[in-house]
Each structure stands twice: as C-alpha cells, then as structure tokens.
Amino acid sequence: MRLASFNPEVPANGRRRAALATVHMGAKALGIVDDDYRALLERVTGKRSAADCSNQQLDDVVDELRRLGFNRHAGAVHASAASHPVARKARAMWISLHQLGAIDDPAERALEAFASRQLGVERLQWADQRQGFRLIEALKAIGDRHGWDQRVSTRLPSREQVRLIKDRLVGAQLARLAEHGVPVDGPLAGDREGWSAKRLEGAAQELAARLREARG
C-alpha cells in the first residue's frame, strides 16, 4: 500500500507533511528515544533532523522504520530481533557464552539488556553499526575471563577462523568441566584436528548440557 507521500492527488506540501507525520509516528510507535532517532536519521539520510530531509529521504526513513517493525496501518508494532551483522555476531557469541556457563540467560531479551548497557540504546535494533565493536569486545572480554580465547589471525581464511574459535570454545568447556571434577572421555577428550565447524557445534551443545548438570 502506498503512503500519502506518494499520492499524486495530494499537493506537494501535503505529501511532505504526511511523510513527516509518518516518520514521527513510526519513531514514537517503535519507542525510539531522541538520540537514537537522530542517529537513525543520520545513518539513513546523513541529516540529524527530519525537517532537513528531502522528500525522497523521508521516504527512505519510512522504509527503514517499516523494516524495523513499524506498521502504520495496523496501528501496532511487531518488533523483531535485530538482524544486522553486529547483532548476528553478538547473538552467536551470547549463545556460546551460555554454553560455556559464562552467562545464565541465553534469551534475546537478556542480550538486548546487555547491549543496551554497552551501547546506550534502548534496543539492539537501533545500534549504530560504527559503535557495534564495543558490544563485540565486551562479549569477548567475558569469554576471556572464562578461558575462551577468540583471538585469531586475520590471515586465516574466514572459515578456518570460525572453526578455530569453535574449537577453543570446546576446549574451554572441557577445562570448566574438569574444574567441576567431571571427566570427559571418548573423541571429545582427544585431538579435534580436522573436525568441521558443524561437528564442533554439536560437541559444544553436548558439553553445555554436561556443564549445566555439573553446575546444578
């Protein structure tokens, strides 16, 4: 369905007012606070105020608000989990940290709360990608404190980097199980060289279950 800003029967000034109203309505419906709203405008248009945007830029902002979950005609917002690259990486790390026993709650809401404290935004969806490294580094620091080293050479192919990080997660899990006096034998206790990332993921899930049991 086309917005009023696209309707050729509405005068140009009227279309612009309708687009501005939709932008403000969307920001309010999504619960975007002022600083995050300004950051969103700047990311999409390069401007810090909707009044300074061209008509096309206003339409671009409306499209972005829709992508974030705003439904003008439904009158409600169905917020979805953040899907930008930083969010996807942070989510994978959050789940891995839970498997390691470094965090208790693997739920999206817990990650959102952590991200809010680190980045100063109400929702991870509003995060400025240029600042996203702060969240990733904070998650890496938690891993470091629990024996999971994620530093890898950037010279390695990306697939090998991922495999190595997963292998180190399994190694950290084994070390934590040993601290709890839980012996692990079989293939998991041996040399994992040549294991695929998928196989290492399965091992991490299995060891996570043992860790939860060991921790009671």
ZADO-1210 file (C-alpha; in nm, 4 decimals, padded with zeros to 6 digits):
<atoms>
<atom x="00.0000" y="00.0000" z="00.0000" code="MET" pos="1"/>
<atom x="00.1386" y="00.3421" z="-00.0957" code="ARG" pos="2"/>
<atom x="00.1932" y="00.6133" z="00.1612" code="LEU" pos="3"/>
<atom x="00.0258" y="00.9523" z="00.1337" code="ALA" pos="4"/>
<atom x="00.3660" y="01.0986" z="00.0396" code="SER" pos="5"/>
<atom x="00.3456" y="00.9073" z="-00.2898" code="PHE" pos="6"/>
<atom x="-00.0134" y="01.0058" z="-00.3775" code="ASN" pos="7"/>
<atom x="-00.0073" y="01.2386" z="-00.6816" code="PRO" pos="8"/>
<atom x="-00.3531" y="01.3715" z="-00.5914" code="GLU" pos="9"/>
<atom x="-00.2220" y="01.5237" z="-00.2699" code="VAL" pos="10"/>
<atom x="-00.0477" y="01.8640" z="-00.3044" code="PRO" pos="11"/>
<atom x="00.3325" y="01.8562" z="-00.2660" code="ALA" pos="12"/>
<atom x="00.3271" y="02.0326" z="00.0725" code="ASN" pos="13"/>
<atom x="00.0563" y="01.7964" z="00.1919" code="GLY" pos="14"/>
<atom x="00.2560" y="01.4923" z="00.0864" code="ARG" pos="15"/>
<atom x="00.5604" y="01.6223" z="00.2719" code="ARG" pos="16"/>
<atom x="00.3592" y="01.6894" z="00.5871" code="ARG" pos="17"/>
<atom x="00.2144" y="01.3382" z="00.5651" code="ALA" pos="18"/>
<atom x="00.5633" y="01.1872" z="00.5275" code="ALA" pos="19"/>
<atom x="00.6953" y="01.3878" z="00.8248" code="LEU" pos="20"/>
<atom x="00.3980" y="01.2786" z="01.0327" code="ALA" pos="21"/>
<atom x="00.4578" y="00.9143" z="00.9383" code="THR" pos="22"/>
<atom x="00.8261" y="00.9391" z="01.0362" code="VAL" pos="23"/>
<atom x="00.7399" y="01.0828" z="01.3768" code="HIS" pos="24"/>
<atom x="00.4562" y="00.8339" z="01.4241" code="MET" pos="25"/>
<atom x="00.6879" y="00.5446" z="01.3417" code="GLY" pos="26"/>
<atom x="00.9619" y="00.6612" z="01.5768" code="ALA" pos="27"/>
<atom x="00.7096" y="00.7003" z="01.8595" code="LYS" pos="28"/>
<atom x="00.5453" y="00.3631" z="01.7917" code="ALA" pos="29"/>
<atom x="00.8822" y="00.1896" z="01.7946" code="LEU" pos="30"/>
<atom x="00.9811" y="00.3626" z="02.1185" code="GLY" pos="31"/>
<atom x="01.2913" y="00.5222" z="01.9661" code="ILE" pos="32"/>
<atom x="01.4312" y="00.7829" z="02.2058" code="VAL" pos="33"/>
<atom x="01.5590" y="01.1142" z="02.0706" code="ASP" pos="34"/>
<atom x="01.9310" y="01.0315" z="02.0477" code="ASP" pos="35"/>
<atom x="01.8593" y="00.7024" z="01.8722" code="ASP" pos="36"/>
<atom x="01.6106" y="00.8766" z="01.6422" code="TYR" pos="37"/>
<atom x="01.8745" y="01.1312" z="01.5405" code="ARG" pos="38"/>
<atom x="02.1263" y="00.8529" z="01.4855" code="ALA" pos="39"/>
<atom x="01.8787" y="00.6624" z="01.2668" code="LEU" pos="40"/>
<atom x="01.8119" y="00.9732" z="01.0567" code="LEU" pos="41"/>
<atom x="02.1835" y="01.0349" z="01.0132" code="GLU" pos="42"/>
<atom x="02.2502" y="00.6748" z="00.9181" code="ARG" pos="43"/>
<atom x="01.9782" y="00.6720" z="00.6525" code="VAL" pos="44"/>
<atom x="01.9952" y="01.0292" z="00.5196" code="THR" pos="45"/>
<atom x="02.3046" y="01.1994" z="00.6563" code="GLY" pos="46"/>
<atom x="02.0784" y="01.4545" z="00.8295" code="LYS" pos="47"/>
<atom x="02.0023" y="01.4899" z="01.2006" code="ARG" pos="48"/>
<atom x="01.6558" y="01.6387" z="01.1568" code="SER" pos="49"/>
<atom x="01.3621" y="01.5167" z="00.9505" code="ALA" pos="50"/>
<atom x="01.2838" y="01.8794" z="00.8611" code="ALA" pos="51"/>
<atom x="01.6141" y="01.8983" z="00.6742" code="ASP" pos="52"/>
<atom x="01.5437" y="01.5854" z="00.4684" code="CYS" pos="53"/>
<atom x="01.4295" y="01.5827" z="00.1094" code="SER" pos="54"/>
<atom x="01.1033" y="01.4097" z="00.0228" code="ASN" pos="55"/>
<atom x="01.2938" y="01.1083" z="-00.1067" code="GLN" pos="56"/>
<atom x="01.4997" y="01.0915" z="00.2126" code="GLN" pos="57"/>
<atom x="01.1810" y="01.0984" z="00.4186" code="LEU" pos="58"/>
<atom x="01.0507" y="00.8077" z="00.2148" code="ASP" pos="59"/>
<atom x="01.3793" y="00.6243" z="00.2821" code="ASP" pos="60"/>
<atom x="01.3364" y="00.6813" z="00.6560" code="VAL" pos="61"/>
<atom x="00.9795" y="00.5475" z="00.6421" code="VAL" pos="62"/>
<atom x="01.1091" y="00.2371" z="00.4618" code="ASP" pos="63"/>
<atom x="01.3682" y="00.1875" z="00.7358" code="GLU" pos="64"/>
<atom x="01.1060" y="00.2253" z="01.0093" code="LEU" pos="65"/>
<atom x="00.8939" y="-00.0356" z="00.8342" code="ARG" pos="66"/>
<atom x="01.1944" y="-00.2687" z="00.8187" code="ARG" pos="67"/>
<atom x="01.2347" y="-00.2228" z="01.1942" code="LEU" pos="68"/>
<atom x="00.8761" y="-00.3315" z="01.2548" code="GLY" pos="69"/>
<atom x="00.6542" y="-00.0240" z="01.2167" code="PHE" pos="70"/>
<atom x="00.3159" y="-00.0942" z="01.0565" code="ASN" pos="71"/>
<atom x="00.1358" y="00.2359" z="01.0011" code="ARG" pos="72"/>
<atom x="-00.1984" y="00.0838" z="00.9057" code="HIS" pos="73"/>
<atom x="-00.2052" y="-00.1918" z="01.1674" code="ALA" pos="74"/>
<atom x="-00.1523" y="00.0648" z="01.4410" code="GLY" pos="75"/>
<atom x="00.0872" y="-00.1680" z="01.6185" code="ALA" pos="76"/>
<atom x="00.4491" y="-00.2681" z="01.6126" code="VAL" pos="77"/>
<atom x="00.5679" y="-00.6237" z="01.5874" code="HIS" pos="78"/>
<atom x="00.9268" y="-00.5861" z="01.6996" code="ALA" pos="79"/>
<atom x="01.1609" y="-00.8389" z="01.5505" code="SER" pos="80"/>
<atom x="01.5035" y="-00.9421" z="01.6673" code="ALA" pos="81"/>
<atom x="01.7852" y="-00.7269" z="01.5347" code="ALA" pos="82"/>
<atom x="01.9274" y="-00.8741" z="01.2152" code="SER" pos="83"/>
<atom x="02.2204" y="-00.6503" z="01.1222" code="HIS" pos="84"/>
<atom x="02.5739" y="-00.8011" z="01.1130" code="PRO" pos="85"/>
<atom x="02.6730" y="-00.6841" z="01.4612" code="VAL" pos="86"/>
<atom x="02.3531" y="-00.8282" z="01.6078" code="ALA" pos="87"/>
<atom x="02.4002" y="-01.1630" z="01.4370" code="ARG" pos="88"/>
<atom x="02.7581" y="-01.1917" z="01.5608" code="LYS" pos="89"/>
<atom x="02.6645" y="-01.0791" z="01.9109" code="ALA" pos="90"/>
<atom x="02.3781" y="-01.3302" z="01.9232" code="ARG" pos="91"/>
<atom x="02.6073" y="-01.6180" z="01.8240" code="ALA" pos="92"/>
<atom x="02.8607" y="-01.5144" z="02.0886" code="MET" pos="93"/>
<atom x="02.5886" y="-01.4773" z="02.3520" code="TRP" pos="94"/>
<atom x="02.4664" y="-01.8314" z="02.2928" code="ILE" pos="95"/>
<atom x="02.8237" y="-01.9635" z="02.3015" code="SER" pos="96"/>
<atom x="02.8884" y="-01.7823" z="02.6303" code="LEU" pos="97"/>
<atom x="02.5801" y="-01.9515" z="02.7717" code="HIS" pos="98"/>
<atom x="02.7140" y="-02.2880" z="02.6559" code="GLN" pos="99"/>
<atom x="03.0343" y="-02.2048" z="02.8408" code="LEU" pos="100"/>
<atom x="02.8418" y="-02.1202" z="03.1571" code="GLY" pos="101"/>
<atom x="02.9608" y="-01.7596" z="03.1456" code="ALA" pos="102"/>
<atom x="02.6057" y="-01.6207" z="03.1361" code="ILE" pos="103"/>
<atom x="02.2885" y="-01.7674" z="03.2794" code="ASP" pos="104"/>
<atom x="02.0201" y="-01.6441" z="03.0413" code="ASP" pos="105"/>
<atom x="02.0611" y="-01.7127" z="02.6674" code="PRO" pos="106"/>
<atom x="01.7360" y="-01.5353" z="02.5766" code="ALA" pos="107"/>
<atom x="01.7194" y="-01.2478" z="02.3296" code="GLU" pos="108"/>
<atom x="01.5855" y="-01.0150" z="02.5993" code="ARG" pos="109"/>
<atom x="01.8977" y="-01.0739" z="02.8087" code="ALA" pos="110"/>
<atom x="02.1223" y="-00.9923" z="02.5129" code="LEU" pos="111"/>
<atom x="01.9116" y="-00.6808" z="02.4464" code="GLU" pos="112"/>
<atom x="01.9582" y="-00.5672" z="02.8070" code="ALA" pos="113"/>
<atom x="02.3340" y="-00.6230" z="02.7897" code="PHE" pos="114"/>
<atom x="02.3595" y="-00.4397" z="02.4560" code="ALA" pos="115"/>
<atom x="02.1571" y="-00.1511" z="02.5965" code="SER" pos="116"/>
<atom x="02.4085" y="-00.1048" z="02.8775" code="ARG" pos="117"/>
<atom x="02.7077" y="-00.1296" z="02.6465" code="GLN" pos="118"/>
<atom x="02.5834" y="00.0908" z="02.3631" code="LEU" pos="119"/>
<atom x="02.3405" y="00.3224" z="02.5387" code="GLY" pos="120"/>
<atom x="02.0490" y="00.2333" z="02.3126" code="VAL" pos="121"/>
<atom x="01.7097" y="00.1031" z="02.4145" code="GLU" pos="122"/>
<atom x="01.7140" y="-00.1798" z="02.1609" code="ARG" pos="123"/>
<atom x="01.9896" y="-00.3559" z="01.9714" code="LEU" pos="124"/>
<atom x="01.7958" y="-00.2851" z="01.6513" code="GLN" pos="125"/>
<atom x="01.8780" y="00.0849" z="01.6930" code="TRP" pos="126"/>
<atom x="02.2521" y="00.0288" z="01.7404" code="ALA" pos="127"/>
<atom x="02.4891" y="00.2370" z="01.5310" code="ASP" pos="128"/>
<atom x="02.6969" y="-00.0165" z="01.3415" code="GLN" pos="129"/>
<atom x="03.0047" y="00.2034" z="01.3736" code="ARG" pos="130"/>
<atom x="02.9879" y="00.1579" z="01.7510" code="GLN" pos="131"/>
<atom x="02.8986" y="-00.2100" z="01.7419" code="GLY" pos="132"/>
<atom x="03.2586" y="-00.3147" z="01.8053" code="PHE" pos="133"/>
<atom x="03.2114" y="-00.2077" z="02.1695" code="ARG" pos="134"/>
<atom x="02.9475" y="-00.4741" z="02.2169" code="LEU" pos="135"/>
<atom x="03.1571" y="-00.7422" z="02.0466" code="ILE" pos="136"/>
<atom x="03.4643" y="-00.6523" z="02.2511" code="GLU" pos="137"/>
<atom x="03.2618" y="-00.6639" z="02.5727" code="ALA" pos="138"/>
<atom x="03.1414" y="-01.0137" z="02.4854" code="LEU" pos="139"/>
<atom x="03.4958" y="-01.1214" z="02.4010" code="LYS" pos="140"/>
<atom x="03.6090" y="-00.9948" z="02.7418" code="ALA" pos="141"/>
<atom x="03.3519" y="-01.2177" z="02.9132" code="ILE" pos="142"/>
<atom x="03.4832" y="-01.5123" z="02.7133" code="GLY" pos="143"/>
<atom x="03.8416" y="-01.4297" z="02.8092" code="ASP" pos="144"/>
<atom x="03.7520" y="-01.4294" z="03.1787" code="ARG" pos="145"/>
<atom x="03.6117" y="-01.7804" z="03.1368" code="HIS" pos="146"/>
<atom x="03.9020" y="-01.9212" z="02.9384" code="GLY" pos="147"/>
<atom x="03.7666" y="-01.8767" z="02.5846" code="TRP" pos="148"/>
<atom x="04.0289" y="-01.7053" z="02.3709" code="ASP" pos="149"/>
<atom x="03.8791" y="-01.5704" z="02.0481" code="GLN" pos="150"/>
<atom x="04.1869" y="-01.4009" z="01.9074" code="ARG" pos="151"/>
<atom x="04.2720" y="-01.5453" z="01.5674" code="VAL" pos="152"/>
<atom x="04.4952" y="-01.4344" z="01.2854" code="SER" pos="153"/>
<atom x="04.3155" y="-01.2368" z="01.0184" code="THR" pos="154"/>
<atom x="04.5444" y="-01.4074" z="00.7685" code="ARG" pos="155"/>
<atom x="04.3477" y="-01.7286" z="00.8125" code="LEU" pos="156"/>
<atom x="04.0519" y="-01.7880" z="00.5793" code="PRO" pos="157"/>
<atom x="03.7259" y="-01.6837" z="00.7460" code="SER" pos="158"/>
<atom x="03.6023" y="-02.0437" z="00.7539" code="ARG" pos="159"/>
<atom x="03.9138" y="-02.1534" z="00.9415" code="GLU" pos="160"/>
<atom x="03.8817" y="-01.8608" z="01.1826" code="GLN" pos="161"/>
<atom x="03.5287" y="-01.9721" z="01.2703" code="VAL" pos="162"/>
<atom x="03.6360" y="-02.3358" z="01.3105" code="ARG" pos="163"/>
<atom x="03.9257" y="-02.2371" z="01.5371" code="LEU" pos="164"/>
<atom x="03.7054" y="-02.0221" z="01.7622" code="ILE" pos="165"/>
<atom x="03.4550" y="-02.3056" z="01.7965" code="LYS" pos="166"/>
<atom x="03.7350" y="-02.5499" z="01.8782" code="ASP" pos="167"/>
<atom x="03.8592" y="-02.3155" z="02.1515" code="ARG" pos="168"/>
<atom x="03.5071" y="-02.2956" z="02.2923" code="LEU" pos="169"/>
<atom x="03.5008" y="-02.6748" z="02.3238" code="VAL" pos="170"/>
<atom x="03.8433" y="-02.6620" z="02.4888" code="GLY" pos="171"/>
<atom x="03.7219" y="-02.4023" z="02.7397" code="ALA" pos="172"/>
<atom x="03.4158" y="-02.6142" z="02.8174" code="GLN" pos="173"/>
<atom x="03.6332" y="-02.9182" z="02.8824" code="LEU" pos="174"/>
<atom x="03.8506" y="-02.7121" z="03.1164" code="ALA" pos="175"/>
<atom x="03.5448" y="-02.5938" z="03.3121" code="ARG" pos="176"/>
<atom x="03.4130" y="-02.9489" z="03.3395" code="LEU" pos="177"/>
<atom x="03.7497" y="-03.0550" z="03.4775" code="ALA" pos="178"/>
<atom x="03.7197" y="-02.7793" z="03.7398" code="GLU" pos="179"/>
<atom x="03.3896" y="-02.9365" z="03.8441" code="HIS" pos="180"/>
<atom x="03.5533" y="-03.2798" z="03.8641" code="GLY" pos="181"/>
<atom x="03.3587" y="-03.4146" z="03.5652" code="VAL" pos="182"/>
<atom x="03.5737" y="-03.6420" z="03.3493" code="PRO" pos="183"/>
<atom x="03.5202" y="-03.6445" z="02.9737" code="VAL" pos="184"/>
<atom x="03.6440" y="-03.9317" z="02.7649" code="ASP" pos="185"/>
<atom x="03.5983" y="-04.0525" z="02.4108" code="GLY" pos="186"/>
<atom x="03.6571" y="-03.8431" z="02.0972" code="PRO" pos="187"/>
<atom x="03.5853" y="-03.5158" z="02.2788" code="LEU" pos="188"/>
<atom x="03.8836" y="-03.5691" z="02.5043" code="ALA" pos="189"/>
<atom x="04.1165" y="-03.6397" z="02.2117" code="GLY" pos="190"/>
<atom x="04.2584" y="-03.4456" z="01.9229" code="ASP" pos="191"/>
<atom x="03.9896" y="-03.2470" z="01.7417" code="ARG" pos="192"/>
<atom x="04.2099" y="-03.1564" z="01.4477" code="GLU" pos="193"/>
<atom x="04.0143" y="-03.1901" z="01.1283" code="GLY" pos="194"/>
<atom x="03.6758" y="-03.1605" z="01.2951" code="TRP" pos="195"/>
<atom x="03.4317" y="-02.9489" z="01.0983" code="SER" pos="196"/>
<atom x="03.2660" y="-02.6409" z="01.2448" code="ALA" pos="197"/>
<atom x="02.9352" y="-02.8275" z="01.2450" code="LYS" pos="198"/>
<atom x="03.0803" y="-03.1173" z="01.4408" code="ARG" pos="199"/>
<atom x="03.2345" y="-02.8748" z="01.6887" code="LEU" pos="200"/>
<atom x="02.8954" y="-02.7057" z="01.7303" code="GLU" pos="201"/>
<atom x="02.7434" y="-03.0407" z="01.8196" code="GLY" pos="202"/>
<atom x="03.0204" y="-03.1037" z="02.0699" code="ALA" pos="203"/>
<atom x="02.9649" y="-02.7610" z="02.2277" code="ALA" pos="204"/>
<atom x="02.5948" y="-02.8368" z="02.2714" code="GLN" pos="205"/>
<atom x="02.6701" y="-03.1726" z="02.4324" code="GLU" pos="206"/>
<atom x="02.9278" y="-03.0249" z="02.6685" code="LEU" pos="207"/>
<atom x="02.6951" y="-02.7367" z="02.7553" code="ALA" pos="208"/>
<atom x="02.4375" y="-02.9868" z="02.8794" code="ALA" pos="209"/>
<atom x="02.7018" y="-03.1581" z="03.0933" code="ARG" pos="210"/>
<atom x="02.8140" y="-02.8227" z="03.2336" code="LEU" pos="211"/>
<atom x="02.4589" y="-02.7268" z="03.3297" code="ARG" pos="212"/>
<atom x="02.4195" y="-03.0580" z="03.5083" code="GLU" pos="213"/>
<atom x="02.7543" y="-03.0161" z="03.6846" code="ALA" pos="214"/>
<atom x="02.6603" y="-02.6666" z="03.7986" code="ARG" pos="215"/>
<atom x="02.3252" y="-02.7895" z="03.9262" code="GLY" pos="216"/>
</atoms>
